[in-house]
Structures are given as structure tokens and as C-alpha cells.
Amino acid sequence: MKRLIAIFLMITVLLVSMCSLSGCFGTTSENNSGDDLSSSGAKSNEIVVGIAQDPDNSLDPYKMTAAGTREVMFNVFEGLVKPDSDGNFVCAVASDYKISDDLLTYTFTLRENVVFHNGEVCDANDVLYSFKTCAATSVTSAVVTALSDITEISAEGNVITITLGSPNTDFISYVSSVYIVPDGYNEQDTKPVGTGPFKFLSRSVQENFIIVRNDEYYGDKASLEKVTYRIFEDATALFTALNSGALDLVAHLTIEQVESLTNGYNVLEGTMNLVQAIYLNNAVEPFNNELVRKALCYAVDKDAMLDLTADGHGTKVGSSMYPAFTKYFDEDLAEAYPYNPQKAKELLAQAGYPDGISFLIKVPSNYGPHVDTAVTLVEQLKASGIAAKIELVDWNTWLSEVYGERNFQATVVGFDSSILTASGMLARWETGNGKNMINYSNADFDTAFALAQSTADDAEKTKHYKRCLEILSETAANVYLQDLADFVAINPELEGYEFYPLYLIDMSKIGYKE
Amino acid sequence: MKKVKLNANIFTLCGGIIAGFVTVLTVMGFFWTPYDPNAMDADAKKLAPSLTHILGTDNFGRDIFSRVLEGAGTTFIIAVSVVAIGCLLGIIIGALCGYYGGAADVILTRICDSITALPSFLLALVIVSVIGAGTYNIIIALGILFIPSFARIVRAEFAKERERNYIKSAKLMGVSDLRIMLVHILPNTKGVLLPAITIGFNNAVLSEASMSFLGIGVQPPFASLGAMLSESQTYLSSSPWYAIGTGGMIVLMILGFSLLSEGLSRNSSKI
């Protein structure tokens, strides 16, 4: 009898919890969270931000690989210059910079009152050290390449002069990723020290990551005293915490989450500045055959996918460039492969697969939008005789297995750019590049990319980069899908959120309303 | 005395009806579903239950009832396989240990005890992280974890029965050990084994649901009750019928077999 009672209790609890979660949730939580917010805002000047992935194990500014790490560490590290929300480069550790007409000499004047988070004053030696260390240890190959072109770097008082071997219009953007760190400090992995508006306080792996205001900051000091990032590797747990009012800010929400948000938070819409695609391993069967990749492109109905996964939000892309980067983005490429299952079948037959193909898509399970996209894809591909299977992997497994070992056939993720240049999106597809996860190798692409890199004239350079994008599309390097709509839910007491053309959240601009 | 008997029948009766209903639905799901469980429709997203979609549709416009049928089938197969593996190996280990005793018995019993001492779910997570996620892998992982519970029960029965006189006389008559174990002792363990199997089935259903809920079980887009419940979480406030339909099926499945096992154990305890 005891067991029976237990069972009935269980059912009752289940039903009650279901009902309270679904029906009555909205009104009660709104009241509760409203009260909580006003009181917490008055008491302390701090916010809690929910993020979907733990920052990299190493917090060394030159060893960050995940976009999620840069998103956080942007607030801690600064270069001589840093990007603003329009995509321009503004002075940071440098107070002024000049570029010679031949694009070979960059002169930076060091700002005077810059103090590192550990109390040391930033001088020219630190800058030289940072450039040297970055060139030697950076995992961002585009940065290493750009820095390797420096023929001379010297400091005279507080003026730093950098001379390049060949003109490089993009160089200033690479300067922004050479984060200035104190000379000789060797605990960046665990206790990062930079010059940014926030300093690193502590981290608890898989749990939280805390930064606090840098009161010695030279520029406009941040309004918030403390930002706690809480890590929720499960999207649902993240959303539940947000909706309960436990979090003040969560970026990268999906449309579904926004629609079911009931706590009265403000919702802002931008794009994520990344390129979501089915990235195909160009080195393994069957995707080493260009015809198969093209067939896959024709087999995907992007419009239907946007409708299914995001109620039509999001911007279609046709190559490795996101729409916010208007200088290079070519929207025609997004229509290069209109949905045509018949054509897909023909191409497959031509490629020697008359009975269709089957393959495995590895998807990082913590990114809901990618999982949804993969689920939709599997269904869409059936119409073209393509049998795809999904394997969900956790983020660390994805990083080591798919990104590191390149042990995959296809994966659905989004690639962003760590630097604000076209090469940030394109350099990785060069033959033999360390980040060339898909093993793409195309001589025309390499030539066009090299030309773009070596050309000084901006118009000419843009032309070459655009050619690179066209080649990626023509050879169907990947099945390019979209730049996802990016929704940010923010506590209505807060203001100052800005969208950047880079994957980051600038905490220094955010503050409680007066 | 009469009342107790009546109660036992009610448990068995209710359990039988519910379990039968669930089984019929599940078996039907293997052959026929009202819609293709994976067919998406952008115009029919998140529809509330109606005559065309009796349990509504999910975020991709897929018919939830069809997916519940398919998902119940998946969950059912996994649970049955897990119990089959656990029960079979559990009987073999338990029978050998209980019948022969000795050092091997002590060692195996301690191993079983130490497995039971750890939370089984954590162990399953460890196994899955080593051999990878996926339907077959969780059958293996859960199957291994289910062995100790069966082995202990069976061992206890065998150890008890082997001292009985009818076994001793059988031995004197020269009956082989294998025959004694299979023909003489095993049938006598059914009183405890049957309820253990039904409880095991329930635990297997719940374990599968939990593991798929965490995304390490059945991989999308294939439906399983746990995976669906996990997906439905996101839409709990906008389309609660997704969670209710799926959760309801799990509740029915567990309830039916729990009642059945309760009834069975009451019947057997009277013997």
C-alpha cells in the first residue's frame, strides 16, 4: 500500500508542477521578479549574466579559442586600439596612432596613466613584450601571420613605432588583438591581468566566472561594480534561470525562448555575426567530392529552415561572411543554390552515388539553435535521398574531436571572426591553415587570398576578398546557412547594451538606470 | 484473508489494464502512426491539441501523438532489452554464486555490492562517456547496471533453496548441477523474480528517460519519451501540451507496471 500511495503522490506532484509551470507561471513570476529586481538594483551595483559555455581552460589572452571566452575577456583585455560597436578602431592603451601613407609604418603614442590590474604601470616595455609574446604564442594564426610581417618594432619614450615588411591595410585590426599585458607576468592562464575596464576576480570551473570593475581605468569607468557570469551548459537550465529573474542579462537567445519569456525583460534583436553552416570535412568520403557538396547545398531549403527554426528570423548567407560586415557581404551568394532536391539527386548520381548517401552530423548539444537546425536538416535531406544521422556531443568533445582532431564528416556550428577584418573569416580556409577544420584546399582560393593580403589599395583588396567568398560558394566548401538572429534579454532596470560586429558583450557600457 | 486477496486482484487488474493499454499503443506505434513522426510543417507549429492532432504539434510542426507512439516504442524496446540483459546475466551470476558459494561467490557479491553502492545513474553517465552516446550504448550501459539487483535476489533464493531437502535428495539421486539449478530451483524463484522484473522495467524506463533527457541517450530526430520531454522543456510555457502528452505517457507506463508488480508481489508473498 505504501508504494501505491507513493505513486499517487508522485503523480500529483507531477501534475501540480506541470500546471504551475505552464499556466500560472507568467503572472506570479512577473510580480516576484519585479520586486527582486528593484531591491537588488538599489542594494548593489552588480549583475549576473548567464552564458552557455565555460570559458577556455587557459585565460591567456593569446590562447583563447572559443568565441565565448573572447566574449567575456573583451572586458578584461585591451590592445593599443580596440573595436567599437560600429566596427571602427578607437584608441585604448594608445592615446593616438598614425599610419604612414605607404601603409608601412604605424606610430602609436602610449597613453600615460594606464595601470594594469595588478597595479603595475603600463610602459613601452610592456607593449613590446606583448607584441613579442603574442607573435610567439598566439593560437590565432591570422594574428601570428600579420605580426610575422613586422620588420622592426621600437619604443622611444612613449612612442612605439612598428614597421612592416609589406603594406597591410588590415594591420590595425590585428593590433587590436595584441592585448597588452604586463612584461614578465606568467600567470595569465589562471589569473589574467590586462588593462580593461574590468578585472578578473575568480572563476569556478563549469560554475561561474566573476569580473569586477577596474577603478583605476583610464577611460570612462564602468558603471557596474561586479559582473558574475554563471555557466549553464544546458540551454533549458539557462532559460529557466533567466525567466525566474535570477539572471539580469542573457544573450544569444532563440526566438522560441524569447516568445516564452514571461518575466517582463526587455528583448533586443541583432545578428550574431557568425556564419552558421553545415561544415563539411572536405577530406573524407563522401564530401571530398565537390559534386556531393553541391548536391547537399541544393538539398537544403534555407527559407523553410528559417521558418521552422526561428519563425523566419535570421539572415541567409552564401559564404563565409556575415551580413553585418556589409563591405564584403554579398547577398547574391545566399541564393547561389536554390532548393532543388531533383538537382541534388542528379548531382549525387553524377558523383557516383545514385542511391544517395548517408553521413553523420556531430552537433554540440549545448547550442539549441544548432541542434534544431540539424534536426530540420535531417528531415529536409530525406527528400534528396540523403540519410543524415545526428550525434550530440558536449562542447569539450566537439572541440577536441571535431575541431582539434577533425574526426567528423559534418557538423553544424557557427564560425565568427576574432578580428574585425575579412581575413578573420577567410584565413582559416587557406590550405594547411591550423584552423582549417574542414581541410579545405583550393589553389584559386589561396591565390585570391594571398593577393588580397598583399594588396595595399583597399578597393582592390576588397575585390580579392569578395573573389575568395565567391570561390567558397562555387566550390560548395560548406553548406552555408545563415547568420542567426541574436536576441538579448535584459533586466528592464538596465540600459546601455550595444551590439558589436564581433562576438562580445561590452559590460562597461551597461548600467542601472538612474 | 479474503480482503487481502481482493486488494491484490485490484492491483493486478488496474495495473494489467493500464499496462495493457500502454502496450497496445506502443505496439501500434511500430506499425502505424497517424502522421509521419518526423514530418515537419512550418505552418502547423505548436498547435494546441485538436481533432486533427490529438496531442497537438511540437516546435517543428510534428504531430506529438505520432511521436509519443514512436517514442514509447523506442523507450519500450530499450527498457525490455535492458531488463533482458540485466535479468539474464543476473540470473546466471546469482545462480552460480548462490548454488556453489565459495570464494567466487564472495568476490562477485562484493563487486555487485560496490556497484549498487554507487548511484547507478552516475555510473551510467561514466559508461556512456567512455563508449559514447546512442541508443545501443545506453542499452549496454543500463543493462550492466541492472545486473547486480537481479543477481542479489537470485543469489539469495538459490542459497536458501540449496539447503532444502528436495535439493539434497535430488543430489543424492545424481541429478546434474545444471539440471538442479534450471529445473528445480529456478522455477521456485519466480515469486521474487517476477516483481523484480516489473520493477526493473520501470526503473529502466525512467533511466532511459533521464539519460535521453540529458541528451546522452537516443539521438534526435528519433523520438524517445525522455528525449521528447527534454525538448518539450523549452516550450513548457508556450505549448504545455508537449510536456503533458509525453509526461503522461511516461506516467501511464510506470504506473501500469508498478501496479502490476505490486499485485504480483502481493500474490507471491501469500504463497
Interface residues (C-beta under 8 A of the other chain):
Chain A: R3 L4 I7 I11 L14 M18 L21 S22 G23 F25 G26 A235 T236 F239 N243 E256 Q257 E259 S260 T262 A304 D307 L308 D311 S365 G368 V371 D372 A374 V375 T376 V378 E379 K389 I390 E391 L392 V393
Chain B: F11 N38 A39 M40 A42 K45 N59 F60 G61 G132 A133 G134 G215 I216 Q219 P220 P221 S230 Q233 T234 Y235 L236 S237 S238 P240 A243 I244 G247 V251 I254 L255 S258 L259 E262
